[in-house]
Amino acid sequence: MQLIGFILGIVSLIGWSIALIPLLGWLNWVFIPLAILGLIFSLIGVSFPVLGRGLGIAGIVMCLIVIVLGALRLKMGCGII
């Protein structure tokens, strides 16, 4: 579960950085739900650690960054730009 959350965190972070390009802000509507899904998987993985908690914590941090900054970007562009 931690690995899935970590991978979703990386994908959503890369997608969020692409969404910073002007006129591509609508991509945040795709990557914020992906980051929420990654956050859920990371939290489940951290609560039941098998080998450690490192990947789960990294996934949580990346997903929270994407959720917060993506929501701010949507708010600045009124959800469109």
C-alpha positions in Angstrom: 0.0 0.0 0.0 2.8 2.4 0.8 4.4 1.8 -2.6 1.1 2.5 -4.4 0.6 5.7 -2.4 4.2 6.7 -3.2 3.9 6.1 -6.9 0.6 8.0 -7.0 2.3 10.8 -5.1 5.1 11.0 -7.7 2.7 10.9 -10.6 0.4 13.6 -9.1 3.4 15.8 -8.2 4.8 15.6 -11.8 1.3 16.3 -13.2 0.9 19.2 -10.8 4.2 20.7 -12.0 2.9 20.4 -15.6 -0.4 22.1 -14.6 1.6 25.2 -13.5 2.1 26.0 -17.2 -0.4 28.7 -18.2 -3.7 27.4 -19.7 -3.0 23.9 -18.3 -4.4 24.7 -14.9 -7.4 22.5 -15.6 -5.1 19.5 -15.2 -5.4 20.1 -11.4 -9.0 18.7 -11.7 -7.3 15.4 -12.7 -4.4 15.3 -10.3 -6.0 16.5 -7.1 -8.3 13.4 -6.9 -5.3 11.2 -7.9 -3.4 12.8 -5.0 -6.3 12.1 -2.6 -6.3 8.5 -3.7 -2.6 8.3 -3.1 -3.0 9.9 0.3 -5.6 7.3 1.3 -3.3 4.5 0.2 -0.3 6.0 2.0 -2.3 6.4 5.2 -3.4 2.8 5.1 0.2 1.7 4.4 1.6 3.7 7.3 -1.0 2.4 9.7 -0.1 -1.2 8.9 3.7 -1.1 8.3 5.3 -4.3 6.9 8.8 -3.2 6.2 8.9 0.4 7.4 7.2 3.7 7.0 9.5 5.7 4.8 7.6 5.3 1.5 4.3 5.9 3.2 5.4 9.1 4.8 7.0 10.4 1.6 3.7 9.6 -0.2 1.7 11.5 2.4 3.9 14.5 2.1 3.9 14.6 -1.7 0.1 14.1 -1.9 -0.6 16.8 0.7 1.7 19.2 -1.3 -0.3 18.5 -4.5 -3.7 18.8 -2.8 -2.9 22.1 -1.1 -1.0 23.8 -3.9 -3.3 22.4 -6.6 -6.3 23.8 -4.7 -4.6 27.2 -4.4 -3.9 27.2 -8.1 -7.5 26.4 -8.9 -8.6 29.1 -6.6 -6.3 31.7 -8.3 -7.5 30.7 -11.8 -11.2 30.3 -10.7 -10.9 26.6 -11.5 -10.4 27.1 -15.2 -7.0 28.5 -16.1 
